[in-house]
Amino acid sequence: MDNETLHKTILFDFYGELLTDKQREYFDLYHNEDLSLSEIAEKAGITRHGVYDVINRAEKILLKTEEKTGIVKKWMDTREEIDEAIKLAEKIKQQSDGSCKELASELINKIKKINV
């Protein structure tokens, strides 16, 4: 899966409920189930171009929603910061002994629970 497709599927995970049932279904079949436009069209009983239009509209809605809210970007930035915090706690754990090492281990466990 390329970065663009991955980004679209993350947007879909966050904002998919804003789409119509048809948009959600076609988007999911195309991006997550890896069906071709022709396969979806045959299954839905419409033209390939009709499927393309529905998916294209869905993608625009997802992208526009992210532009307005920035929720996915903030989520991704937060995940990066959490990963960095874990790395720093691991360094503290490696360079410490006794109670500091135990505290660093506890901190790592707490951070990992947050990083869902």
SULLINKA-V858363 format. One record per helix or strand of 2 or more residues. SS is the DSSP state (helix for helix, strand for strand). FROM is the first residue (numbers start at 1). LEN is the number of residues. If there is no record, write none. Layout:
SS_FROM_LEN ; SS_FROM_LEN
This chain:
helix_3_16 ; helix_21_12 ; helix_37_8 ; helix_48_22 ; helix_71_25 ; helix_99_16
